[in-house]
Amino acid sequence: MDPNSVASVVTDNPTAILAMVIPIVAIVLGLGVAMLKLWLDFRKKREILQSHHAERMAAIEKGIELPPLPPQFYGSEVSSLTADVLNEQLKGRHQGLRYLRSGLVWLLVGIAISLALYADHDHGGSHAVAWWGGVPIAFGLSKLLFYFIANHMNAGADAPADQSKPKE
């Protein structure tokens, strides 16, 4: 096949053009979003360091004794700055809510798929196809089950030792 025929197929077929453009746009936008995130993280850290430096310089000018900076302030890790440390502490509290939310979403999506496939029976479909909605329903129920079991275990772990023992 000579190159002129390939070029004529691509220019005459809008679907072929779209098939070539979509991966290029996806790669460029994916890399662009990743670079934007890195730049925004850098800018946030720089602003926090500059504001902290300005506060320390103002305190030094006034003659106020300052405590030394914590070692994590100079770290190169993402969780080294104050806002990131707080986010890490709060992440554990909200971990269970993520399982509850995703479990409910999967459960409702599975119910919607089952109902849609069951209702399609009037248009020539089969009722047996509606069972495919059971896959996301089972996944959602497993996440909800995990959420309730983990909350039950955490509630028992948070109880004081003398209250968790049965009284004789």
Secondary structure, DSSP 8 states (H G I E B T S, - for coil): --HHHHHHHHHH-HHHHHHHHHHHHHHHHHHHHHHHHHHHHHHHHHHHHHHHHHHHHHHHHHT-------GGGS--SGGGSHHHHHHHHHHHHHHHHHHHHHHHHHHHHHHHHHHHHHHGGGGT--GGGGGGGHHHHHHHHHHHHHHHHHHHHHHHHHS-HHHHS---
